[in-house]
Amino acid sequence: MRIHINRLGAADRARLVEHRLTVEELTELHGMLLRGQRARQRALRRVAAFSLILDIALLLMTVFVAGPTPAVLFASVVVTAIVLLCLACTWAAAIGVFAHQYNQAVEEGYPELLGRLRL
């Protein structure tokens, strides 16, 4: 099983770096990619909220059954840290890598648009 990492394709990156798109085409591409990025961000926010609510519910049930002991407190902190680490890795794989690659390619191929068409 492989973990999917959302990346900018090699052909798309080459087109951007080699300045093969007009500014209008680049603006249209940026708009399309930005809509996709925003959809991924909304979905990730929903997943994060659901994960944290589930984490809190499970931790509260554990406290209810076992009582507020140091072991339960330690387990709560560790489980919450693991959930947050998984969410951060998910953000990087789903949103961060693609945005970084796109922004870097646009900055190389279109330095005159520096900062205008960022994801």
FENZI-V549036 format. One line per field, one symbol per residue. psi: psi as a letter, one per 20 degrees, with the letter a starting at -180 (. if undefined). A space follows every 10 residues. Layout:
psi: ???
This chain:
psi: pqpppoqpqh gggghghjli qrhghggggg gghgggghgh ggghgggggg ghggggghhh hghggirmrh gggghggggg hgghgghghg gghhgggggg gggghghghm hijoihlq.
